[in-house]
Amino acid sequence: MSTHGTLAATITGPIFEPGGEGYDDERSGFQLAGPHRPDVIVGAVDAEDVRAAVEYAAGHGLPVAVQNTGHGLPAGAGGGLLISTRRMTGLRVDAEARTAWIEAGVRWAEVVPEAAAHGLAPLSGSAPGVGAVSYVLGGGIGLMSRKYGSAADHVRSVDVVTADARLRHVTPESDPDLFWALLGGRANFGVVTGLEIGLLPVERLYGGGLYFDTGLCSEVMETWRTWSATVPDEMTSSIALIPVPDVPAFPEPLRGRHITHVRIAYVGDSADGERLVAPLRAIGPRLIDTVADMPYTESGAIHNEPPVPMAYTSTNIVVKDLGADVVRTLLDLAGPGAPDRAVVEIRQLGGALAAAPAVPNAVGNRDAGYLIGVLSKFGPGTDEDAVHALHTRCRELLGPHSSGQILNFLFGADATPERVREAFAPATYQRLAQLKAVYDPANLFRLNHNIPPAA
């Protein structure tokens, strides 16, 4: 018999409890390592379900977590109430205003084609399966961000249920402090049920991937490092070292190799893109080369990230400059021949990401030049202690170069309060904590990348 009968009476969507049918499926997302184990899950179908769930949680002393796809999962929480937003799939595009209204359960894979039908594109990220709203609330570093900035910089309004169980329509004019905090503070200030965001008049990119074999790894890394410092803001790129398993799920030319994958997204004429990419192609032969003119609807193929859920852990730091010593450290830690296997990625930031947005928000570390991430998968036989030791070594060795974190890339046990603090400048974090004390003084929304309320 349900122990949350009064909750069920106020909710249109389904309720899930431990041991019941559907509970494990509902709490599981893309990140399979350490999912939430809540006391109860509300499968919200609309904003009123969210409001009722928050009201119930506040009245029963249950902390609240929110999840759509589960890509950016912090440390899995035991207990509390989880609001699952995956059923909230409303999506509208206003072609004349160049905006999209996106409900909390929508993924970029739905927004991109809907916008493309009107000759528009969102500032979506590298993986189409990521939930759009949570991505935006953490800032949103996308495929065109060096040209157009963070996705959060383009938000027009936010619908959110705050800790007092009020559904608020928040704009820069109506609630400037709350608007500022929501965009960058992720789930700390309420449960966002939907938002309106600007779209861009982009239909095509010059983009794709350059895949190099193991022997060219060092040369590709060093060439990309120096090349990236010379490119215009229209070029957003990254580079990844990937130990590819020898299994049929991967293209035959890559299987069993430690490859270097350069990801290209150029917003401009394809002939100019060809000239810009020429120094990278001149390094040597590619195992696969997919860089070409493409419709934005195919942009998920640039990073070509696996769409299937998996268990993993990761760490990240941002640096202002990418020196040769940093690249050598990463190669020693996880390059070909290193004792530990992990995916290492470096994303170039800068450009419009460093500019102050027209409407201020709390997105942190805008002055960073590069984002460095190390990701390790868990599987049968994985030595988890060795994995965590690798990530600790990475943070220790790169610590002197670090200028902070990016909130959207803090996963699992890495999302500690100390590291969340490092995602913001001290003054920004202090203001967020003060606003948390105003809008959520009891820290109801704490099963997240938590910012505790100021005393």
RAQUI-V906296 format. One line per field, one symbol per residue. ss: DSSP state (a for helix, b for strand, c for the rest). psi: psi as a letter, one per 20 degrees, with the letter a starting at -180 (. if undefined). burial: I if it has 16 or more other C-alpha atoms within 10 Angstrom, else O. Layout:
ss->???
psi->???
burial->???
//
This chain:
ss->ccccaaaaccccccbbbcccccaaaaacccbcccccbccbbbbcccaaaaaaaaaaaaaccccbbbbccccccbcccbccbbbbccccccbbbbccccbbbbbcccbaaaaaaaaaccccbcccccccccbaaaaaacccccccaaaaccaaaabbbbbbbcccccbbbbbccccaaaaaaaaaaaaaccbbbbbbbbcbcccbbbbbbbbbcaaaaaaaaaaaaaaaccccccbbbbbbbbbccccccccaaacccbbbbbbbbbcccaaaaaaaaaaaaccccccbbccbbbbaaaaaaccccccccbcbbbbbbbbccccaaaaaaaaaaaccccccccbbbbbbccaaaacccccccccccccccbbbbbbbbccccccaaaaaaaaaaaaaaaaaabbbccaaaccbccccaaaaaccccaaaaaaaaaaaaaacccccccccccccccc
psi->ppjlhhghiiphrqppqpirpighhhipbgoiolrqmrhqponpirhhggghggggghhjkpqpqqpehkglpappppaappopjiinkppppnhgilrppprijqqhhhgghghhijkrqrmrahohiqpgghgghjfnoaikhhhiaqhhijphqppqorijkpoqoprhhgmhgggghhnhjcjijropirqpqqrqmphqqoraqooqrgijggggghghghghiiqrhioprrqppoopqmqiiqqgiipjqnrpopppopnaphhhgghhighghigaqqgqojorpqqhijiiighlqpiqqrprqrqqrqqhqnrhhgghghhhgkapiqhqpqppqpppcacihiqpqhpqrjprlhjqhqppqpppqpapipnhghghhghggghghighiqjbrpgijoqciilqhghghiiqqghggggghghhhghmhjlgnimanpoqqq.
burial->OOOOOOIIOOIOOOIIIOOOOOIIOIIIIIIIIIIIIIIIIIIIIIIIIIIIIIIIIIOOOIIIIIIIIIIIIIIIIOIIIIIIIIIIIOIOIOOOOIIIIIIIIIIIIIIIIIIIOIIIIIIIIIIIIIIIIIIIIIIIIIIIIIIIIIIIIIIIIIIIIIIOIIIIIIIIOOOOIIIIIIIIIIIIIIIIIIIIIIIIOIIIIIIIIIIIIIOOIIOIIOOIIOOIOOOOIIIIIIIIIIIIOOOOOOOOOIIOIIIIIIIIIIIOOIOOIIOIIOOIOOOOOIOOOIIIIIOIIOIIIIIOOOOOOIOIIIIIIIIIIIOOOIIOOIIOIIIIOOOOIIIIIIIIIIIIIIOOOOOIIIIIIIIIIIIIIIIIIIOOOOOOOOIIOIIOOIIOOIOOIIIIIIIIIIIIIIIIOOIIIIIIIOOIIIIIIIIIIOIIIIIIIIIIIIIIIOO
//
